[in-house]
Every structure is written in C-alpha cells, then in structure tokens.
Amino acid sequence: MDDPTSTARPNGIVTVMAVAGIVASLTQTLVVPLIGELPAILHTSASNASWVITVTLLAGAVTTPVMGRLGDLYGKRRMMLVCSVPLILGCVICALAGSLTPMIIGRGLQGMGMGMIPLGISALRDLLPSDRLGPSIALMSSSMGIGGALGMPMAAAVAEYASWRALFWSTAALSVLVAVLIRLLVPATPATARGRIDVVGALGLGIGLVCLLMGVSKGADWGWGSATTLGLLITAVIVLLAWGWWQLRAKDPLVDLRVTARPQVLLTNLASIVVGFSMYAQSLIVMQILQLPAATGYGLGQSMLAAGLWMAPSGLMMMAVSPIGARLSAARSPKVTLIVGSLIMALGYGSSMALLGSTWGLLIVSCICTIGVGFAYGAMPALIMGAVPLSETAAANSFNTLMRSIGTTVSAAVVGLVLAQMTTRFGTQTLPSEAGFRTGMLIGCGAALAAAAVTLALPTRRDKHMAAHAKSPATAAHR
C-alpha cells in the first residue's frame, strides 16, 4: 500500500485542518446575536426558540463519537468529507427557514459537522512527521476557540447591517470551501481499525446522551424537580450503564472502555470535563456583564457587536500560544502543559475579582483564561493519542471531545442556576447581581484548580505510542 504521507505538504495540511476547525466551531456561536430576535423571526415563543441552540449541542454530542469510530474504520479524511455534507446542508436549510421546524433541522445538521474537529486532529497523527505533530495538534485544537471568539463579532456585524440569512449563506460558502480544500490538499488516510460499526452501541450512547444533556440543559426551564427533568436524568443513568455493559461485551465496541479505563485516558477525559466547565463559565459571564446597562453599576453598556469585538482578541490568544504550548509539551510532556494551562485559567478567574469593572479589565480576564484554554486544549489530544493504539485514535479523540461538551453543558446549567438565584431588581427587570457574577467566576476558578489537581494524578511515563509513530515509515519519510 502506498504511503499516504509520501506526497503530503505538512503546511497545507495543517492550514486546511485549522480552517476546517474554525468553520465548524463558527457554527456554534452563529445564532448568539439572534437570540433576542429568534422568536419574532421564527414566529414562536422564546422557550421554543432556545431549541435552535440546544439541538446543535445534542446533535454534535450524539454523532461525534460515531464519526470518530467510522474514521478509524474507513479513513479520517473520508469521514471529514462526510461531515461537511450535513454542515453545508444545515446552513442552506437555516438560510431558507421561515419557521421553527426547518431551523431546528438545519441547526441539528450543523451540529453533526462538529465531528470534523476530532477527526482532523486524529488525521494529523497519520499524515505528519513527528516533529510537526505537537504544534499542529495544538493549533488544530485552538481553532475551536478561535472560531467561537471570532464568530460572535462577525455574526453580530452581519446581523446588524445585513439580513440574518446572510449569516447562514456565508457559512454555507465557507463550508463548501473547506470541503474542497480537504478534497484537494489533504491526502487520503488509511483505515486503521477492522470490524464494523456497533449500531446497538451507537443507539444506546445516543439515547443516553440526549436524555442526559436535555435534562441538564433544560432543567432550569422545566424545573430541576419536575417529572420531565428527573425522568430524563434517571433514564440517562440507566441507559448509559446498560451501554457500558454492552460495550464491554461487544466484539467491535463503539468505544473500547478497557482502553478508556487506562489511567492516562480516564484522567485526561475527567480533566477535559472540568476544563470544559471552567472554560465556558467565563464566556457566559463576561458577555453578560459587557452588555448589561451601565446604570446597574456593574454592567458596561456595550452593544452585541461591541461586546463581541471586546471578546475577539481572546480567541486570537489561543492561536498565539498554541506553538508555545506545543514546545512545552515536547520539552516537559503534555501533562505539564495541561497543568500550566489549568493554573493560568485559575489565575484569569482570580484576577476577575479586581477587574470586573471595566471593558479593558474584562478583556484582560478573558485573554488570560483563553491562554490557559489554549495550553489545555493542545495538551489533551496529545495525552489521549499517547495512550491509545493507532487503530482507535479517532474514536478516542472524539470521545474526549464529547467529554468537553459535557463539561460546557454542565457549566451552562450551574452558572445559569447561580445567576438565576442571585438577582437584583433594575426597574421592572430582574437581572443577575454583581455578587452572582463574582460567584460564577469563583466557581470557574475552582473548576480550573480541580483540573490541575486531576492532571497531577496522570502517569508521568513518556508516550510509547507516539514514539512508535515517530519511528514508523510514514514519519521517517519526512526526516
């Protein structure tokens, strides 16, 4: 079989993968500037309109592990192209939507495209020489933050000065461009696993995740003690336990839980949940403080566009620090990088206690936090790939991405609950209080410190699998 990397151009591959990650993550924040207008646009209630955001999360969480396993079975580049299809189709459906149902369908399809990111990270292991692998993984991982940070001001500007439909048409065009670039510039990657897709496992994981994430994300709206919320959460526990039982007995499991139980993989996934929790807390809080009226005494009175522009530099900081994190991982190990990233995030949250009162202060806070996220996000895939066989790279990375998604979902629920309980009156409105925002930031700080503590328990041995990869014929060709 021909070496898939023999004619590869590493710079072109990395650039395409980073652009793919940015575009895929861009779709997640695309509708944020439209939240207040969605009920009128879609002729529905605010509660129903919130599904436009929730369904993207659910679709991404359910399909990402499946796409990862398919990537191992049939080739990661092929499955990246498959992911681009629902991404493009979803953008077009949303652009044409005039009511709630097609918008939800389109947003669900966009969520399916999120599997492109862990597939791209995993493909780098197949396509790049070992000396380029660390920096490239870090850059690809940081693309998630870059897309999210840049998406906010871009979407706000388009929504303010053009039709909201232009948001989706432009994203559709970018998605087509990404698919073309992948097809032309990324070499085919070989199938690294044998067997077949575990349909029962995929259905079980999907049902369990939908029940879990719906219960967590909608619990505040439905009531945490309501029959619907409790029923979903109890069902999630039962289904996921049954799913785990099945995975341990299946011939070709969707997720090899024996590999996942290895200390390096298990603790990295646990750290990923906590890092995802911490990362999302400041995103929720900073944007609200920026946009609350200045007359409240703690709000900064910024428009959506201005608030997005204040947040944009934080996303760029992730790209700026990604090569530094990669060099630290090469010199000291990804474990050290993850600890450093978690501690930097904690420092950012801690600094917020003195800096919440100005736009420049919040810019500093968000930049410090995202520098930490950049270090952490670059280290986690390296830790995962350092502990799993080549045949399970995509599945393991996709499962790790799922862990981060669970962390962000729980963060939204916890921070939302804190802000809903700690309120103040402003005219006829009930708004989150300054004490509520400070409490939320302290919770984020605690989560970052918890991530550092979990990471300390990681094994310190060098990565045997990555070392084997470095000596493989595919990477030797580049030396």
Buried (B, 14 or more C-beta within 10 A) or exposed (E): EEBBBEEBBBEEBBBBBBBBBBBBBBBBBBBBBBBEEBBEBBEBEEEBBBBBBBBBBBBBBBBBBBBBBBBBBBBBBBBBBBBBBBBBBBBBBBBEBEEBEBBBBBBBBBBBBBBBBBBBBBBBBBBBBBEBBBBBBBBBBBBBBBBBBBBBBBBBBBBEEEEBBBBBBBBBEBBBBBBEBBEEBBBEBBBBBEEEBBEBBBBBBBBBBBBBBBBBBBBBEBEEEBEBBBEBBEBBEEBBEEBBEBBEEBEBBBBBBEBBEBEBBBBBBBBBBBBBBBBBBBBBBBBBBBBBBEEBEBBBBBEBBBBBBBBBBBBBBBBBBBBBBBBBBBEEBBBBBBBBBBBBBBBBBBBBEEBBEEBEBBBBBBBBBBBBBBBBBBBBBBBBBBBBBBBBBBBBBBBBBBBBBBBBBBBBBBBBBBBEEBBBEBEEEEBBBBEBBBBBBBBBBBBBBBBBEBBBEBEEEEBEBBEEBBEBEBBEEBE
